[in-house]
Amino acid sequence: MSNEKIVPKKERSQTTQLINELLEERKQVWATYCAVSGIEEHKGQKSMEELLQDFCQLSVDYISLGHFGVYQRILDGSERRKSVMAAAERIYPSISNATEAVLDFNDKYQTLTPAMILKGLASDLSSVGEQLANRIELEDELIGEMLA
């Protein structure tokens, strides 16, 4: 077998592994978001402050893995498939907007006070949830192209 066939297989394997990690992180972020926002009942012993801290940390980890893992491969020119490049160019600006929204939320709620809970947490959670849902939809498009 020539080296030409080994390299693309190895690269695809690495891409698939990164995508699987991203999907697992995303699942954890969404589950924690649902607990913090009250969409699903949280059965643990954690306070709202602890849940919010978990959400902030997980969401930053998820955003970082997406950007520095999956998307960096596309941005640095390692991706050669035109369909993946076209999808990335089309959706990356929206993914970037969602990234900024999550990072802004993290900066704002890294340290939570009771006044913050009363003043704007529900509204901010709703907004960041919409951004995450949009990002997930767009990522699924890109992942579909990458796995095709």
NUPA-688551 format. One record per residue (C-alpha): residue in one letter; residue number from 1; x, y, z. Coordinates in pm, whole numbers, always signed. Layout:
A,NUM,X,Y,Z .
...
This chain:
M,1,+0,+0,+0 .
S,2,+138,+339,-89 .
N,3,+187,+621,+161 .
E,4,-69,+830,-31 .
K,5,-351,+608,+91 .
I,6,-225,+582,+449 .
V,7,-201,+957,+514 .
P,8,-563,+1045,+418 .
K,9,-694,+752,+625 .
K,10,-493,+868,+926 .
E,11,-614,+1226,+879 .
R,12,-977,+1110,+851 .
S,13,-932,+899,+1164 .
Q,14,-800,+1202,+1353 .
T,15,-1088,+1415,+1223 .
T,16,-1342,+1154,+1329 .
Q,17,-1184,+1137,+1674 .
L,18,-1197,+1517,+1710 .
I,19,-1559,+1522,+1597 .
N,20,-1650,+1250,+1849 .
E,21,-1482,+1449,+2127 .
L,22,-1669,+1762,+2017 .
L,23,-2002,+1578,+2018 .
E,24,-1937,+1440,+2367 .
E,25,-1842,+1785,+2499 .
R,26,-2150,+1931,+2333 .
K,27,-2372,+1671,+2500 .
Q,28,-2231,+1763,+2842 .
V,29,-2273,+2135,+2776 .
W,30,-2635,+2094,+2666 .
A,31,-2722,+1871,+2965 .
T,32,-2571,+2126,+3203 .
Y,33,-2746,+2411,+3021 .
C,34,-3079,+2228,+3063 .
A,35,-3013,+2186,+3437 .
V,36,-2909,+2551,+3488 .
S,37,-3197,+2693,+3287 .
G,38,-3455,+2467,+3454 .
I,39,-3552,+2289,+3131 .
E,40,-3478,+1962,+3306 .
E,41,-3491,+1896,+3676 .
H,42,-3148,+1867,+3831 .
K,43,-3128,+1575,+4072 .
G,44,-2781,+1645,+4208 .
Q,45,-2663,+1821,+4517 .
K,46,-2519,+2121,+4336 .
S,47,-2636,+2475,+4394 .
M,48,-2732,+2711,+4112 .
E,49,-2392,+2877,+4149 .
E,50,-2210,+2545,+4112 .
L,51,-2422,+2444,+3812 .
L,52,-2356,+2777,+3647 .
Q,53,-1982,+2744,+3711 .
D,54,-1994,+2396,+3555 .
F,55,-2184,+2531,+3255 .
C,56,-1937,+2815,+3204 .
Q,57,-1635,+2582,+3224 .
L,58,-1787,+2314,+3000 .
S,59,-1904,+2566,+2742 .
V,60,-1559,+2725,+2719 .
D,61,-1399,+2380,+2685 .
Y,62,-1648,+2291,+2412 .
I,63,-1594,+2616,+2224 .
S,64,-1217,+2573,+2251 .
L,65,-1224,+2214,+2125 .
G,66,-1436,+2321,+1830 .
H,67,-1217,+2613,+1742 .
F,68,-870,+2474,+1812 .
G,69,-950,+2119,+1708 .
V,70,-1210,+2079,+1437 .
Y,71,-1223,+2430,+1287 .
Q,72,-849,+2493,+1306 .
R,73,-796,+2200,+1071 .
I,74,-1010,+2381,+814 .
L,75,-869,+2728,+880 .
D,76,-505,+2621,+852 .
G,77,-561,+2463,+510 .
S,78,-537,+2098,+614 .
E,79,-880,+2030,+471 .
R,80,-872,+1971,+95 .
R,81,-1233,+1873,+19 .
K,82,-1409,+2159,-155 .
S,83,-1750,+2073,-11 .
V,84,-1615,+2102,+344 .
M,85,-1439,+2429,+263 .
A,86,-1756,+2574,+104 .
A,87,-1968,+2474,+404 .
A,88,-1711,+2617,+646 .
E,89,-1692,+2948,+462 .
R,90,-2070,+2976,+460 .
I,91,-2137,+2890,+825 .
Y,92,-1823,+2991,+1012 .
P,93,-1930,+3355,+1063 .
S,94,-2244,+3238,+1243 .
I,95,-2047,+2986,+1448 .
S,96,-1808,+3266,+1540 .
N,97,-2101,+3482,+1656 .
A,98,-2223,+3200,+1878 .
T,99,-1871,+3157,+2015 .
E,100,-1859,+3525,+2112 .
A,101,-2199,+3501,+2283 .
V,102,-2086,+3201,+2492 .
L,103,-1758,+3369,+2585 .
D,104,-1939,+3691,+2682 .
F,105,-2181,+3490,+2898 .
N,106,-1887,+3314,+3062 .
D,107,-1712,+3644,+3134 .
K,108,-2027,+3791,+3285 .
Y,109,-2126,+3492,+3500 .
Q,110,-1790,+3353,+3600 .
T,111,-1860,+3494,+3944 .
L,112,-2230,+3486,+4026 .
T,113,-2402,+3707,+4282 .
P,114,-2762,+3683,+4404 .
A,115,-2835,+4018,+4237 .
M,116,-2719,+3876,+3902 .
I,117,-2963,+3587,+3937 .
L,118,-3250,+3829,+3990 .
K,119,-3148,+4088,+3730 .
G,120,-3062,+3909,+3411 .
L,121,-2965,+3545,+3440 .
A,122,-3288,+3404,+3295 .
S,123,-3275,+3635,+2995 .
D,124,-2904,+3577,+2940 .
L,125,-2950,+3199,+2968 .
S,126,-3226,+3214,+2709 .
S,127,-3006,+3413,+2474 .
V,128,-2700,+3190,+2514 .
G,129,-2923,+2883,+2474 .
E,130,-3045,+3015,+2139 .
Q,131,-2688,+3078,+2031 .
L,132,-2582,+2728,+2137 .
A,133,-2876,+2570,+1954 .
N,134,-2786,+2767,+1640 .
R,135,-2421,+2667,+1671 .
I,136,-2518,+2301,+1712 .
E,137,-2731,+2312,+1399 .
L,138,-2450,+2469,+1198 .
E,139,-2191,+2230,+1338 .
D,140,-2406,+1938,+1235 .
E,141,-2403,+2068,+876 .
L,142,-2026,+2099,+879 .
I,143,-1975,+1764,+1051 .
G,144,-2199,+1602,+790 .
E,145,-1973,+1734,+518 .
M,146,-1658,+1630,+704 .
L,147,-1780,+1273,+754 .
A,148,-1914,+1231,+399 .
